[in-house]
Amino acid sequence: MDQARDVTINIRATQSQRDLIDYAAEVQGKSRSEFMLESAYQKAQDVLLDRSFFALDTQKFDQFEALLDAPPALNDRLRALLTTKAPWE
């Protein structure tokens, strides 16, 4: 379900940037605002997805999974972190 667009985003651009955006929007049959919002939204999704998704071949995935499944190595700093009471507790 579409939400009402009730927030304004303002940006400054050069004349040539605006002209290019306008031309691309026109080619797609969209307004400048529609084109810019869809483009920025897609780019934001791509950036965030790049930070949370990575592809591995089968061999590398098996190695990765084995590392995740292995118990952590003894580590005094990790032990201290996990046994220290949180400030809000």
PDB file as gemmi writes it, atoms N, CA and C in Angstrom:
CRYST1    1.000    1.000    1.000  90.00  90.00  90.00 P 1                      
ATOM      1  N   MET A   1       0.844  -1.179   0.000  1.00  0.00           N  
ATOM      2  CA  MET A   1       0.000   0.000   0.000  1.00  0.00           C  
ATOM      3  C   MET A   1       0.891   1.245   0.000  1.00  0.00           C  
ATOM      4  N   ASP A   2       0.610   2.168  -0.892  1.00  0.00           N  
ATOM      5  CA  ASP A   2       1.388   3.399  -0.982  1.00  0.00           C  
ATOM      6  C   ASP A   2       1.061   4.315   0.186  1.00  0.00           C  
ATOM      7  N   GLN A   3       2.091   4.944   0.701  1.00  0.00           N  
ATOM      8  CA  GLN A   3       1.905   5.912   1.774  1.00  0.00           C  
ATOM      9  C   GLN A   3       1.849   7.306   1.167  1.00  0.00           C  
ATOM     10  N   ALA A   4       1.204   8.211   1.868  1.00  0.00           N  
ATOM     11  CA  ALA A   4       1.160   9.599   1.410  1.00  0.00           C  
ATOM     12  C   ALA A   4       2.559  10.187   1.465  1.00  0.00           C  
ATOM     13  N   ARG A   5       2.895  10.937   0.475  1.00  0.00           N  
ATOM     14  CA  ARG A   5       4.204  11.601   0.445  1.00  0.00           C  
ATOM     15  C   ARG A   5       4.061  12.933   1.160  1.00  0.00           C  
ATOM     16  N   ASP A   6       4.535  12.961   2.391  1.00  0.00           N  
ATOM     17  CA  ASP A   6       4.351  14.156   3.192  1.00  0.00           C  
ATOM     18  C   ASP A   6       5.658  14.771   3.670  1.00  0.00           C  
ATOM     19  N   VAL A   7       6.769  14.312   3.115  1.00  0.00           N  
ATOM     20  CA  VAL A   7       8.081  14.826   3.494  1.00  0.00           C  
ATOM     21  C   VAL A   7       8.743  15.418   2.249  1.00  0.00           C  
ATOM     22  N   THR A   8       9.356  16.578   2.400  1.00  0.00           N  
ATOM     23  CA  THR A   8      10.027  17.246   1.296  1.00  0.00           C  
ATOM     24  C   THR A   8      11.529  17.009   1.385  1.00  0.00           C  
ATOM     25  N   ILE A   9      12.140  16.739   0.227  1.00  0.00           N  
ATOM     26  CA  ILE A   9      13.593  16.613   0.128  1.00  0.00           C  
ATOM     27  C   ILE A   9      14.061  17.673  -0.859  1.00  0.00           C  
ATOM     28  N   ASN A  10      14.955  18.535  -0.435  1.00  0.00           N  
ATOM     29  CA  ASN A  10      15.479  19.592  -1.304  1.00  0.00           C  
ATOM     30  C   ASN A  10      16.946  19.330  -1.603  1.00  0.00           C  
ATOM     31  N   ILE A  11      17.333  19.487  -2.869  1.00  0.00           N  
ATOM     32  CA  ILE A  11      18.744  19.373  -3.240  1.00  0.00           C  
ATOM     33  C   ILE A  11      19.087  20.454  -4.255  1.00  0.00           C  
ATOM     34  N   ARG A  12      20.365  20.785  -4.303  1.00  0.00           N  
ATOM     35  CA  ARG A  12      20.835  21.749  -5.283  1.00  0.00           C  
ATOM     36  C   ARG A  12      21.617  20.990  -6.343  1.00  0.00           C  
ATOM     37  N   ALA A  13      21.543  21.458  -7.566  1.00  0.00           N  
ATOM     38  CA  ALA A  13      22.222  20.796  -8.686  1.00  0.00           C  
ATOM     39  C   ALA A  13      22.691  21.836  -9.681  1.00  0.00           C  
ATOM     40  N   THR A  14      23.601  21.421 -10.542  1.00  0.00           N  
ATOM     41  CA  THR A  14      23.999  22.307 -11.638  1.00  0.00           C  
ATOM     42  C   THR A  14      22.936  22.217 -12.733  1.00  0.00           C  
ATOM     43  N   GLN A  15      22.964  23.192 -13.614  1.00  0.00           N  
ATOM     44  CA  GLN A  15      22.003  23.199 -14.726  1.00  0.00           C  
ATOM     45  C   GLN A  15      22.163  21.945 -15.579  1.00  0.00           C  
ATOM     46  N   SER A  16      23.400  21.532 -15.826  1.00  0.00           N  
ATOM     47  CA  SER A  16      23.605  20.351 -16.673  1.00  0.00           C  
ATOM     48  C   SER A  16      23.121  19.070 -15.981  1.00  0.00           C  
ATOM     49  N   GLN A  17      23.265  18.991 -14.661  1.00  0.00           N  
ATOM     50  CA  GLN A  17      22.749  17.829 -13.937  1.00  0.00           C  
ATOM     51  C   GLN A  17      21.227  17.777 -14.027  1.00  0.00           C  
ATOM     52  N   ARG A  18      20.592  18.926 -13.823  1.00  0.00           N  
ATOM     53  CA  ARG A  18      19.134  18.967 -13.907  1.00  0.00           C  
ATOM     54  C   ARG A  18      18.650  18.631 -15.308  1.00  0.00           C  
ATOM     55  N   ASP A  19      19.346  19.144 -16.315  1.00  0.00           N  
ATOM     56  CA  ASP A  19      18.946  18.858 -17.696  1.00  0.00           C  
ATOM     57  C   ASP A  19      19.028  17.366 -18.000  1.00  0.00           C  
ATOM     58  N   LEU A  20      20.087  16.737 -17.547  1.00  0.00           N  
ATOM     59  CA  LEU A  20      20.251  15.299 -17.784  1.00  0.00           C  
ATOM     60  C   LEU A  20      19.167  14.501 -17.055  1.00  0.00           C  
ATOM     61  N   ILE A  21      18.897  14.872 -15.807  1.00  0.00           N  
ATOM     62  CA  ILE A  21      17.846  14.208 -15.028  1.00  0.00           C  
ATOM     63  C   ILE A  21      16.493  14.393 -15.703  1.00  0.00           C  
ATOM     64  N   ASP A  22      16.212  15.602 -16.147  1.00  0.00           N  
ATOM     65  CA  ASP A  22      14.948  15.867 -16.826  1.00  0.00           C  
ATOM     66  C   ASP A  22      14.811  15.031 -18.092  1.00  0.00           C  
ATOM     67  N   TYR A  23      15.884  14.923 -18.856  1.00  0.00           N  
ATOM     68  CA  TYR A  23      15.850  14.147 -20.103  1.00  0.00           C  
ATOM     69  C   TYR A  23      15.604  12.669 -19.793  1.00  0.00           C  
ATOM     70  N   ALA A  24      16.312  12.133 -18.807  1.00  0.00           N  
ATOM     71  CA  ALA A  24      16.133  10.730 -18.438  1.00  0.00           C  
ATOM     72  C   ALA A  24      14.713  10.482 -17.924  1.00  0.00           C  
ATOM     73  N   ALA A  25      14.183  11.409 -17.148  1.00  0.00           N  
ATOM     74  CA  ALA A  25      12.815  11.276 -16.641  1.00  0.00           C  
ATOM     75  C   ALA A  25      11.823  11.290 -17.803  1.00  0.00           C  
ATOM     76  N   GLU A  26      12.058  12.179 -18.746  1.00  0.00           N  
ATOM     77  CA  GLU A  26      11.176  12.269 -19.910  1.00  0.00           C  
ATOM     78  C   GLU A  26      11.205  10.973 -20.717  1.00  0.00           C  
ATOM     79  N   VAL A  27      12.374  10.405 -20.901  1.00  0.00           N  
ATOM     80  CA  VAL A  27      12.509   9.145 -21.643  1.00  0.00           C  
ATOM     81  C   VAL A  27      11.686   8.044 -20.979  1.00  0.00           C  
ATOM     82  N   GLN A  28      11.631   8.059 -19.656  1.00  0.00           N  
ATOM     83  CA  GLN A  28      10.871   7.043 -18.926  1.00  0.00           C  
ATOM     84  C   GLN A  28       9.421   7.447 -18.678  1.00  0.00           C  
ATOM     85  N   GLY A  29       9.038   8.616 -19.144  1.00  0.00           N  
ATOM     86  CA  GLY A  29       7.658   9.065 -18.974  1.00  0.00           C  
ATOM     87  C   GLY A  29       7.314   9.411 -17.535  1.00  0.00           C  
ATOM     88  N   LYS A  30       8.295   9.943 -16.818  1.00  0.00           N  
ATOM     89  CA  LYS A  30       8.095  10.275 -15.410  1.00  0.00           C  
ATOM     90  C   LYS A  30       8.381  11.747 -15.178  1.00  0.00           C  
ATOM     91  N   SER A  31       7.882  12.241 -14.069  1.00  0.00           N  
ATOM     92  CA  SER A  31       8.238  13.602 -13.678  1.00  0.00           C  
ATOM     93  C   SER A  31       9.648  13.568 -13.088  1.00  0.00           C  
ATOM     94  N   ARG A  32      10.241  14.738 -12.984  1.00  0.00           N  
ATOM     95  CA  ARG A  32      11.566  14.826 -12.365  1.00  0.00           C  
ATOM     96  C   ARG A  32      11.535  14.255 -10.950  1.00  0.00           C  
ATOM     97  N   SER A  33      10.525  14.626 -10.186  1.00  0.00           N  
ATOM     98  CA  SER A  33      10.419  14.147  -8.805  1.00  0.00           C  
ATOM     99  C   SER A  33      10.289  12.634  -8.741  1.00  0.00           C  
ATOM    100  N   GLU A  34       9.416  12.079  -9.569  1.00  0.00           N  
ATOM    101  CA  GLU A  34       9.259  10.612  -9.581  1.00  0.00           C  
ATOM    102  C   GLU A  34      10.575   9.930  -9.929  1.00  0.00           C  
ATOM    103  N   PHE A  35      11.221  10.422 -10.971  1.00  0.00           N  
ATOM    104  CA  PHE A  35      12.481   9.827 -11.416  1.00  0.00           C  
ATOM    105  C   PHE A  35      13.549   9.911 -10.335  1.00  0.00           C  
ATOM    106  N   MET A  36      13.687  11.088  -9.734  1.00  0.00           N  
ATOM    107  CA  MET A  36      14.729  11.261  -8.723  1.00  0.00           C  
ATOM    108  C   MET A  36      14.448  10.437  -7.476  1.00  0.00           C  
ATOM    109  N   LEU A  37      13.202  10.393  -7.037  1.00  0.00           N  
ATOM    110  CA  LEU A  37      12.870   9.624  -5.848  1.00  0.00           C  
ATOM    111  C   LEU A  37      13.094   8.131  -6.086  1.00  0.00           C  
ATOM    112  N   GLU A  38      12.621   7.621  -7.212  1.00  0.00           N  
ATOM    113  CA  GLU A  38      12.819   6.204  -7.515  1.00  0.00           C  
ATOM    114  C   GLU A  38      14.302   5.873  -7.648  1.00  0.00           C  
ATOM    115  N   SER A  39      15.066   6.749  -8.298  1.00  0.00           N  
ATOM    116  CA  SER A  39      16.502   6.512  -8.487  1.00  0.00           C  
ATOM    117  C   SER A  39      17.239   6.527  -7.148  1.00  0.00           C  
ATOM    118  N   ALA A  40      16.946   7.512  -6.323  1.00  0.00           N  
ATOM    119  CA  ALA A  40      17.612   7.613  -5.020  1.00  0.00           C  
ATOM    120  C   ALA A  40      17.219   6.448  -4.115  1.00  0.00           C  
ATOM    121  N   TYR A  41      15.964   6.062  -4.160  1.00  0.00           N  
ATOM    122  CA  TYR A  41      15.484   4.959  -3.330  1.00  0.00           C  
ATOM    123  C   TYR A  41      16.164   3.649  -3.743  1.00  0.00           C  
ATOM    124  N   GLN A  42      16.267   3.411  -5.048  1.00  0.00           N  
ATOM    125  CA  GLN A  42      16.920   2.197  -5.542  1.00  0.00           C  
ATOM    126  C   GLN A  42      18.394   2.194  -5.162  1.00  0.00           C  
ATOM    127  N   LYS A  43      19.061   3.323  -5.284  1.00  0.00           N  
ATOM    128  CA  LYS A  43      20.472   3.412  -4.914  1.00  0.00           C  
ATOM    129  C   LYS A  43      20.649   3.151  -3.426  1.00  0.00           C  
ATOM    130  N   ALA A  44      19.767   3.678  -2.604  1.00  0.00           N  
ATOM    131  CA  ALA A  44      19.846   3.445  -1.158  1.00  0.00           C  
ATOM    132  C   ALA A  44      19.693   1.959  -0.844  1.00  0.00           C  
ATOM    133  N   GLN A  45      18.750   1.302  -1.513  1.00  0.00           N  
ATOM    134  CA  GLN A  45      18.589  -0.141  -1.312  1.00  0.00           C  
ATOM    135  C   GLN A  45      19.846  -0.891  -1.741  1.00  0.00           C  
ATOM    136  N   ASP A  46      20.429  -0.518  -2.870  1.00  0.00           N  
ATOM    137  CA  ASP A  46      21.641  -1.173  -3.364  1.00  0.00           C  
ATOM    138  C   ASP A  46      22.798  -1.026  -2.382  1.00  0.00           C  
ATOM    139  N   VAL A  47      22.966   0.176  -1.855  1.00  0.00           N  
ATOM    140  CA  VAL A  47      24.053   0.430  -0.907  1.00  0.00           C  
ATOM    141  C   VAL A  47      23.883  -0.443   0.333  1.00  0.00           C  
ATOM    142  N   LEU A  48      22.684  -0.497   0.860  1.00  0.00           N  
ATOM    143  CA  LEU A  48      22.440  -1.283   2.070  1.00  0.00           C  
ATOM    144  C   LEU A  48      22.530  -2.776   1.795  1.00  0.00           C  
ATOM    145  N   LEU A  49      22.070  -3.212   0.630  1.00  0.00           N  
ATOM    146  CA  LEU A  49      22.176  -4.621   0.273  1.00  0.00           C  
ATOM    147  C   LEU A  49      23.630  -5.027   0.110  1.00  0.00           C  
ATOM    148  N   ASP A  50      24.447  -4.152  -0.461  1.00  0.00           N  
ATOM    149  CA  ASP A  50      25.871  -4.448  -0.622  1.00  0.00           C  
ATOM    150  C   ASP A  50      26.549  -4.649   0.723  1.00  0.00           C  
ATOM    151  N   ARG A  51      26.011  -4.044   1.755  1.00  0.00           N  
ATOM    152  CA  ARG A  51      26.602  -4.182   3.090  1.00  0.00           C  
ATOM    153  C   ARG A  51      26.130  -5.442   3.806  1.00  0.00           C  
ATOM    154  N   SER A  52      25.098  -6.095   3.296  1.00  0.00           N  
ATOM    155  CA  SER A  52      24.558  -7.247   4.008  1.00  0.00           C  
ATOM    156  C   SER A  52      24.508  -8.525   3.177  1.00  0.00           C  
ATOM    157  N   PHE A  53      24.861  -8.477   1.913  1.00  0.00           N  
ATOM    158  CA  PHE A  53      24.803  -9.648   1.054  1.00  0.00           C  
ATOM    159  C   PHE A  53      26.154  -9.865   0.397  1.00  0.00           C  
ATOM    160  N   PHE A  54      26.611 -11.089   0.389  1.00  0.00           N  
ATOM    161  CA  PHE A  54      27.803 -11.421  -0.362  1.00  0.00           C  
ATOM    162  C   PHE A  54      27.637 -12.818  -0.919  1.00  0.00           C  
ATOM    163  N   ALA A  55      28.225 -13.068  -2.061  1.00  0.00           N  
ATOM    164  CA  ALA A  55      28.084 -14.356  -2.738  1.00  0.00           C  
ATOM    165  C   ALA A  55      29.387 -15.137  -2.628  1.00  0.00           C  
ATOM    166  N   LEU A  56      29.261 -16.436  -2.390  1.00  0.00           N  
ATOM    167  CA  LEU A  56      30.414 -17.314  -2.296  1.00  0.00           C  
ATOM    168  C   LEU A  56      30.154 -18.558  -3.134  1.00  0.00           C  
ATOM    169  N   ASP A  57      31.228 -19.114  -3.703  1.00  0.00           N  
ATOM    170  CA  ASP A  57      31.063 -20.402  -4.363  1.00  0.00           C  
ATOM    171  C   ASP A  57      30.900 -21.467  -3.282  1.00  0.00           C  
ATOM    172  N   THR A  58      30.576 -22.666  -3.670  1.00  0.00           N  
ATOM    173  CA  THR A  58      30.271 -23.727  -2.706  1.00  0.00           C  
ATOM    174  C   THR A  58      31.422 -23.997  -1.748  1.00  0.00           C  
ATOM    175  N   GLN A  59      32.634 -24.052  -2.267  1.00  0.00           N  
ATOM    176  CA  GLN A  59      33.794 -24.336  -1.416  1.00  0.00           C  
ATOM    177  C   GLN A  59      34.002 -23.228  -0.382  1.00  0.00           C  
ATOM    178  N   LYS A  60      33.959 -21.986  -0.818  1.00  0.00           N  
ATOM    179  CA  LYS A  60      34.140 -20.859   0.105  1.00  0.00           C  
ATOM    180  C   LYS A  60      33.003 -20.788   1.121  1.00  0.00           C  
ATOM    181  N   PHE A  61      31.767 -21.099   0.692  1.00  0.00           N  
ATOM    182  CA  PHE A  61      30.647 -21.090   1.622  1.00  0.00           C  
ATOM    183  C   PHE A  61      30.825 -22.162   2.695  1.00  0.00           C  
ATOM    184  N   ASP A  62      31.278 -23.341   2.280  1.00  0.00           N  
ATOM    185  CA  ASP A  62      31.516 -24.415   3.253  1.00  0.00           C  
ATOM    186  C   ASP A  62      32.577 -24.009   4.271  1.00  0.00           C  
ATOM    187  N   GLN A  63      33.633 -23.343   3.805  1.00  0.00           N  
ATOM    188  CA  GLN A  63      34.671 -22.859   4.720  1.00  0.00           C  
ATOM    189  C   GLN A  63      34.097 -21.808   5.673  1.00  0.00           C  
ATOM    190  N   PHE A  64      33.316 -20.904   5.128  1.00  0.00           N  
ATOM    191  CA  PHE A  64      32.688 -19.860   5.930  1.00  0.00           C  
ATOM    192  C   PHE A  64      31.765 -20.463   6.991  1.00  0.00           C  
ATOM    193  N   GLU A  65      30.951 -21.422   6.571  1.00  0.00           N  
ATOM    194  CA  GLU A  65      30.022 -22.065   7.497  1.00  0.00           C  
ATOM    195  C   GLU A  65      30.774 -22.815   8.600  1.00  0.00           C  
ATOM    196  N   ALA A  66      31.890 -23.450   8.247  1.00  0.00           N  
ATOM    197  CA  ALA A  66      32.686 -24.163   9.251  1.00  0.00           C  
ATOM    198  C   ALA A  66      33.243 -23.185  10.284  1.00  0.00           C  
ATOM    199  N   LEU A  67      33.674 -22.026   9.830  1.00  0.00           N  
ATOM    200  CA  LEU A  67      34.167 -21.015  10.767  1.00  0.00           C  
ATOM    201  C   LEU A  67      33.061 -20.527  11.696  1.00  0.00           C  
ATOM    202  N   LEU A  68      31.869 -20.353  11.156  1.00  0.00           N  
ATOM    203  CA  LEU A  68      30.744 -19.914  11.989  1.00  0.00           C  
ATOM    204  C   LEU A  68      30.344 -20.979  13.001  1.00  0.00           C  
ATOM    205  N   ASP A  69      30.429 -22.230  12.604  1.00  0.00           N  
ATOM    206  CA  ASP A  69      30.020 -23.334  13.474  1.00  0.00           C  
ATOM    207  C   ASP A  69      31.066 -23.685  14.527  1.00  0.00           C  
ATOM    208  N   ALA A  70      32.308 -23.325  14.287  1.00  0.00           N  
ATOM    209  CA  ALA A  70      33.382 -23.664  15.227  1.00  0.00           C  
ATOM    210  C   ALA A  70      33.239 -22.837  16.502  1.00  0.00           C  
ATOM    211  N   PRO A  71      33.613 -23.421  17.629  1.00  0.00           N  
ATOM    212  CA  PRO A  71      33.561 -22.635  18.872  1.00  0.00           C  
ATOM    213  C   PRO A  71      34.590 -21.506  18.809  1.00  0.00           C  
ATOM    214  N   PRO A  72      34.320 -20.414  19.481  1.00  0.00           N  
ATOM    215  CA  PRO A  72      35.285 -19.308  19.439  1.00  0.00           C  
ATOM    216  C   PRO A  72      36.587 -19.700  20.129  1.00  0.00           C  
ATOM    217  N   ALA A  73      37.672 -19.160  19.625  1.00  0.00           N  
ATOM    218  CA  ALA A  73      38.976 -19.394  20.252  1.00  0.00           C  
ATOM    219  C   ALA A  73      38.985 -18.700  21.613  1.00  0.00           C  
ATOM    220  N   LEU A  74      39.777 -19.237  22.545  1.00  0.00           N  
ATOM    221  CA  LEU A  74      39.892 -18.600  23.855  1.00  0.00           C  
ATOM    222  C   LEU A  74      40.422 -17.183  23.663  1.00  0.00           C  
ATOM    223  N   ASN A  75      39.752 -16.250  24.310  1.00  0.00           N  
ATOM    224  CA  ASN A  75      40.084 -14.854  24.101  1.00  0.00           C  
ATOM    225  C   ASN A  75      39.678 -14.100  25.366  1.00  0.00           C  
ATOM    226  N   ASP A  76      40.665 -13.609  26.089  1.00  0.00           N  
ATOM    227  CA  ASP A  76      40.389 -12.923  27.360  1.00  0.00           C  
ATOM    228  C   ASP A  76      39.528 -11.681  27.172  1.00  0.00           C  
ATOM    229  N   ARG A  77      39.767 -10.935  26.113  1.00  0.00           N  
ATOM    230  CA  ARG A  77      38.981  -9.717  25.882  1.00  0.00           C  
ATOM    231  C   ARG A  77      37.528 -10.057  25.564  1.00  0.00           C  
ATOM    232  N   LEU A  78      37.323 -11.122  24.769  1.00  0.00           N  
ATOM    233  CA  LEU A  78      35.958 -11.549  24.464  1.00  0.00           C  
ATOM    234  C   LEU A  78      35.264 -12.037  25.732  1.00  0.00           C  
ATOM    235  N   ARG A  79      35.965 -12.814  26.549  1.00  0.00           N  
ATOM    236  CA  ARG A  79      35.388 -13.309  27.802  1.00  0.00           C  
ATOM    237  C   ARG A  79      34.983 -12.131  28.693  1.00  0.00           C  
ATOM    238  N   ALA A  80      35.845 -11.115  28.796  1.00  0.00           N  
ATOM    239  CA  ALA A  80      35.542  -9.942  29.622  1.00  0.00           C  
ATOM    240  C   ALA A  80      34.304  -9.218  29.078  1.00  0.00           C  
ATOM    241  N   LEU A  81      34.240  -9.085  27.781  1.00  0.00           N  
ATOM    242  CA  LEU A  81      33.099  -8.412  27.171  1.00  0.00           C  
ATOM    243  C   LEU A  81      31.806  -9.160  27.461  1.00  0.00           C  
ATOM    244  N   LEU A  82      31.837 -10.470  27.315  1.00  0.00           N  
ATOM    245  CA  LEU A  82      30.623 -11.256  27.477  1.00  0.00           C  
ATOM    246  C   LEU A  82      30.202 -11.415  28.947  1.00  0.00           C  
ATOM    247  N   THR A  83      31.112 -11.198  29.858  1.00  0.00           N  
ATOM    248  CA  THR A  83      30.782 -11.344  31.285  1.00  0.00           C  
ATOM    249  C   THR A  83      30.578 -10.011  32.000  1.00  0.00           C  
ATOM    250  N   THR A  84      30.814  -8.906  31.298  1.00  0.00           N  
ATOM    251  CA  THR A  84      30.610  -7.586  31.892  1.00  0.00           C  
ATOM    252  C   THR A  84      29.130  -7.209  31.810  1.00  0.00           C  
ATOM    253  N   LYS A  85      28.626  -6.722  32.909  1.00  0.00           N  
ATOM    254  CA  LYS A  85      27.230  -6.316  32.964  1.00  0.00           C  
ATOM    255  C   LYS A  85      27.025  -5.062  32.116  1.00  0.00           C  
ATOM    256  N   ALA A  86      25.948  -5.032  31.347  1.00  0.00           N  
ATOM    257  CA  ALA A  86      25.628  -3.872  30.500  1.00  0.00           C  
ATOM    258  C   ALA A  86      25.321  -2.670  31.389  1.00  0.00           C  
ATOM    259  N   PRO A  87      25.675  -1.471  30.954  1.00  0.00           N  
ATOM    260  CA  PRO A  87      25.444  -0.274  31.764  1.00  0.00           C  
ATOM    261  C   PRO A  87      23.988  -0.048  32.122  1.00  0.00           C  
ATOM    262  N   TRP A  88      23.067  -0.522  31.305  1.00  0.00           N  
ATOM    263  CA  TRP A  88      21.647  -0.305  31.563  1.00  0.00           C  
ATOM    264  C   TRP A  88      21.031  -1.381  32.449  1.00  0.00           C  
ATOM    265  N   GLU A  89      21.836  -2.371  32.834  1.00  0.00           N  
ATOM    266  CA  GLU A  89      21.304  -3.429  33.691  1.00  0.00           C  
ATOM    267  C   GLU A  89      21.535  -3.096  35.159  1.00  0.00           C  
TER     268      GLU A  89                                                      
END                                                                             
